[in-house]
Amino acid sequence: MRPFLDQARDLLARLVAIPTVSAEGRGLEEGARAVAESLEALGLRVEVVFGYGAPVVFAEGGEGEKRLLFYNHYDVQPPDPLELWESDPFRLEERQGAWYGRGSSDDKGEFVARVMALALFKEAHGFLPRVAFVVEGEEEVGSPHLESFVASFADRLRAEAIFWESGGVDAQDRPVAYAGLKGILAVQLRAKTAAYDLHSSYGAVVENPLYRLSRALASLRSEEGRVLIPGFYDRVRPLTPAEQEALEGIPDESEALRRAFGVQGFLGGVQGAEFYKKLLTEPCLNINGLHGGYQGAGSKTVLPASAFAKLDFRLVPDQEPEEVLTLLKRHLEAQGFHDLEVVPLEAGERPARSDLTHPFFALVRRALEEVYGVKPILYPNMAGSGPMHPFLHHLKAPAVGLGVGYPGSRVHSPNEHIRVRDFERGSLAILRVLERFFLGR
């Protein structure tokens, strides 16, 4: 194993061993200190900033007129269900050419790859390039305090471009980069029709909350997946020629995904470029869970008093979570569901998409092709969500997602891992971007 991989494994093992589970408030200060120490070892000036939820690690330093900003997070998802792990989730284990552990991919492995790329740059060229880091501890719970941090620190975060967390290769081992993220609004709908659960015989005369909730949910979306809330699509920004070109350049893996998912087909029968347009650049509504009444074994003849559903809206530029929440409430009122309670589950995140014509994307694509030997794939944005919007809004700089994962990394699942060869190539790709950006070669 190359020496830098030994160093990377040791650092990753140290970080994985700290159970930085933000949903449970575990290990966050310890995790922030470990991240700070690894950045100090590079020669950066580091501050652990309190007052914005979990501690935020801010680091800066290096030489040069231009500057790049790295965004990462040190918090992880809970490891449950523990019985499905083949090894301790908080002890890094190497087997069959991969590193296993919670956070090995999302996002501690990504962070370590950036640290190692900078160390390799310093070793090869004799100086550290001018960079900054923001490493937060609340990404896995929606980054509720990050926007206020970015707004407060905007002058100190200025950079020509931003390296976003996550990325890697696709199923065919082609490098993937992305230029944005969808926004998200998560809500809970609650229906209550009686003071307490009743005998099911009263279903003849008393409304069942599950029926009522189901009718409300059915009013929100068509069978093809189009959201039926009036005004929902009004703010959706039309695709630019560069974004449309990027969509058309994505290799079609829709049929392989259909087989892997075990579904008969996709909503609206989409495939090819239309599949990726719908997946990546159109908003959607999903029901995450529907709850109410008896859930145990066998039968219980009961009329439940209450029921609730959890939903999420994935949003695209220029939709606003607050406005979508207002539109949802207005729609339910108009449909006669004034008695349903609508409860936002978190503040929501705004969508973000960088300008694909910015020269930084051409630079990144050249660097990726040099390292991987094949043309990279550029996504206008990912189908998932994250806190990119505050950075694009306050810093006015493009963001590109590059990483070390692959589709089988099992992010958020038991047996999360990264393949060592992906980590090596991903680190070298970041190094190559740094060389092209700072050295012009």
N, C-alpha and C positions, 0 to 999 in steps of 0.2 A: 504494500500500500504506500502511495506517495506520502512523504512526510506531512504535507499540509492536511491530508485526510486524517492522519493520526491526531493532529492538533484539533481538527474540526470535530472528530468523534469525541475527544475528551471534553471539549467545551459543550457540545450538545448533550453529553451525558450529565454534565453538571446542571445544565438548565432543565432538562427533562426531569431530574430528580426532585425539583421543587414543584409541588402540586399547586400551581398558580390558577386555581379554578375560580374565575371571577363570579360565576353564578352562586358560589358558596362563600365568597370573600376569603378564600384560603390562599396563603403563601404569597400575597401580592407584594408586600414590602420586601420580602426576602428575594423574590424574583426580580424586582426592580433593581435591588442592590447588585445582584449577580450580572444583570445586563449592563449596569453602569460600570462595573469593574472590567468587563470584557471590552468596553469601548475606551476606557481609560488606558488599558493595555496597548491599544492601537496608537495612543498619543493624542487622543481627543480630550477637550475640556468638557466635563460632564456635570450636569445638575440633575438631581432627583427632585422634581417639582411636586409639591403637595398643594392641595386646595382645589383639585379638579377630579374628584373621585379617587380612583386608585392612583398611586404615584405615576407620574409621567417622566420618563427618562429623556432628557434633551442633551444632545452632545453636538459639538461643533469644533472645527479646526482644520488644519491642513493648509496647503499653499495654492495660490493661483487666483486669477481674477474671477473666473467662473465658479459656480458652486452647484452641486447636486444635493438633493434632500432625499433621505431614505425614510420611508414609513414602515414600521413593523409593530407587532403587539406581542407581549409576553404572556398574556393570559390564554388559557385553554378551556376546552369543553370538559364537563364532568366525564369520568372514565366509564361510567355505567353503560351497559351491564358488565360487571367485573367478571362474571363467569365465562364470558365469551373471549376474554383475552387469553392468549397462549403464553404470555409472560407478564410480569409486573408492569402496569402501564407507566409507573413513575421510576422505572429503571431501564435505561437504554440497553437494548439487546441487539446484537448483530447476528443475523442468520440468513442464509441463502442470498447473500449479497445485498442485504437491506438492513437499515437501522429502524428498530421498532420502539415505540413509546409514545405516550400522549404528548402531542406538540412536536413530534419529530418532523412532521411536515408543516402543520399549521399551528404556530408560525415560527417556532423556535429553530427549526431546520432552515427555514428561509432566512432568518436573521443571521444565523451562523454562516451561511453561504456569503452574505454581504461582508461580514467581518473578515472572512478568509480571503475574499476577493481584494479587499483593501490591503490586507497584509501582504498578499502576493504582489500587488502594485508597488507597495513601499519597498519590498525586497528587490523587485526587478528594476525600479527606476530611481531609488534612493530618496524618495520623499513621499509624503502622504498628500494626496490631492485634497482640494478644499471641499469638504462635505459637511453635512449635518444629519442628525438622526432625531426622529421622534418615535419613541417606543412606548406605547400605551398599555394599560392593563384592563381595559373594559371593552375590547372589540367584540368579544363573544357574548356580551350582554347589550349590544347596540350602541356602544360608545356614547353614552348620554352626556358626558362632560367634555368631549373632545372639541366640539365646535367652539366653546368658550375659551378653551386653551389656545386653539389656533388663532382665534380673533385677538386674544391678548398678546400672543407671541409673534404675530404676523411679521413685524419688522425684522425679527431675529431668524425667521424661517425662510426669508426670501432666497429663491434659487432659480436657476434657468430651467430646471426640470426636476421631476419627482420620480423616484423608484418606488412603486407600490408593492405591497406584499403579494405573494402567491403567483402561481403560473407554473411553467414547466414544459412538458411535451404532451402530445395527444396520443391516441391509441396506436397510431402508426409511427410513433417516435419522432414526429416533427415538432420543432420548437414552436411554442405559442406565446404570443404577447397580447395584452389587451389594454384598451385605452379608456375604460370607464366601468362603472358599476350601476346597476339599477338601484332605485330607492326602494323603501319599504314602509308600509303602514300596517301594523298588526292590531287587530281589534277583537273584542269579545262581544257577541250578541247574547242577551239574556232575556228569556221569556218566563214569566211567572203568572200562573192562572188560578192558583188556589193558595190558601194559607198553609196547607200541609198536604201530603200525599193522601189520595182517596182510594177507596175500593174501585176496581176497574169498571164495575157496573155503572158508576156515575159518568162513564164516558158517553153515555147516551145524551146527557144534558150539560156536562161541564167540558169546556174546551181543554184539549190536551196540549201542553206547551210544546211538545215535540212536533205535533202537526203544525202548530202556528209558526214555529221556528223554521220548519222545513219549507213552508209556503213562502216565508220571507226570503230564505236562501235561494229558492228557485227563481225568485224575481230578479236576482242580481246578475245572472249570467245565462247566455244562450248555450245550446248544446255544442256549438262550435267553439265555445270559449270566449266569445265576445262579451265584455262587461256591458250590462244594460242600464247602468245608472246614467241618467241624463247629464250631459256636460262632462262626463268622465274623460273623453278623448280630446276635449277642446284645447288643452294646453300641449298635447303631444307634438313635439318639434319634428317637422319633416326631415327625412334623411338627406344629407348632403351627397353630392356625387362621389366624394371620397369614401363616405360610409357605405354607400350602395356598392361601390367597387370592392370594398373590403369584404362585404357579405358574399358577393359573388365569387370571391377568391377562396372562400373556406371550403376545403374538400368535403364532399357529401358523405357523412357517416350516419345519416338518419336511419337507413335501413339496418345497419349494424346496431344502432342504439335501440331500435324497435325490438329486435330479437333479444338483446341483452335485458331490456326492461320487461319482456314477456307480455307486451301489449299487442292488440290486434292492429292498431293503427294510431295515428296522432290526430288530435282535434282538427277538424276541417280538412283532414286528409293531406296535410302539408308534407312536403318532402323537398330535398335539395335546398336551393336558395330561399324558398318560401319558409321552410322549416327553421332555418337560422334567422330569418327576418322576424318570425313570430317569437322564437325563443329569446333572442337577444335584444331586439329593438322595439317590441310591443309590450305594453303593460298587461297584467293579468291579475286574476283573483283566484285564490285557492282557499278551500276549507281545510283547515289543519286538524280539526276534531269536532265531533258532535257528541254531546253528553247529556244524559238525563235518564231518570227511571232506573229500573232494576238491571244490574249488570252481572249478577251471579249465575250459578249453574241452575239449570231447570227453569221452571216457570214461577212467576210471582204476578198474580193478577192485581196490578196496581195502576192507578192513574197518577203519574208524577205531578207534583205541584210546580216544578220549575225545570228548565232545560237551558243549556247554553251551547254556543258554537264559537270556535276560535277561527279567525280568518286572517289571511295576509294578502295585501295588495302589493305587487311588484310594479314599481313606477319607472317611467323613462323621462328624459328631459322633454319638457320643462314642467312636469307635474309636481305639485306641492302636497306633502302628506296632510297638512292642515286643511287644505281645500278639499281633498278627496274625502276626508272625514266629514266635512260639512255636506258635501254632495250625497254621501251615503245616508246621513241622517235625514236629509231633505227627501230623498227617494223613499225611504221607509215610511215617512210621514205621509207622502203622497199616495202610497200603496195601502194605507190604512193600518200600518204597523206602528202606530204612535205609542203603543204600550211596551214595545221592546226597548230595553236599555242597551245603549251602545257605549262600550267602555274601551278607550284606547289602552293597549297593553304596554306601550312604550312611546317615547317622543316621536319616533319615526326618523327615517333618513332620506335625504333628498337624493335624486339620481345625479350622476355626473358622467360626462363624456368629454374627452379632450379633442382638440382639433387634429384630425389625422393628417392634415397637410403640414403640420409643424415639422421643421427639419429634424428634430430629435427622433421622430419615428423612423425616418429613413436611415439615420445613423444606427439605431437599434437593430433594424432589419439587416443591415450589412454585417454588423457584428455577430448576430445570431447565425447567419448563413456561413460565416467564416468558421465558427466553432463547430456547428452541427453538420455542415456539408450539404445541407438542403435548405430550400427557401422556407423561411418561417411563415407562420399564419398569424395575421393581425386581426383580432376581434375588435369591433367598435366598442363593445363593452361585454362584460360577463353577464350571465343570466342571474347571478346572485347579487347580493347587496353588501355595502360596506360604507365607511365614513369618508369617502373621497371628496365629496362635495365641498366641505369647508376649505380644503386645501386649494382646489381649483378656484373657488370663489374669492378667497382672501389673498392668495398668492399669485393668481393669474399666470400659472405655469402649467405645462402639460404633465400628465402622469402616465407612466407605463408600468404595467404589471409583468414582472419577470420572476421566475421561481425555479424550484427544483423538484416539483411534484410530477405525478403522472396520474391517469384516470383511476388506477387501482390503489392509490395511496390510503384509502379508507379514512379520509379526513372526517373528524367528528364521530367515528365509529370505533369499535374494538379493533385492536391490531393495526392501529395507524402506523404508517412507516414511509420511508423514502428509500429508493434504491440508491446504493452508493454511487453507481455510475451516473445517475441523474444529478446527484449532488455535485459530483466533480464537474460535469459539463456545465451545469447551471452556474457554478462558481466561476468557471473560466469564461462563460458568456458575460457575466457581470464585469469581470476583469477586462474583457475586450471592449465593452462599452465604455468603461472608464478610460482606457487608453485612447480610443477614438475621440472621446469628448475632451479630455484634458491635454492630450498630446497631438491630436490631429492626425493620427496614423494608426 
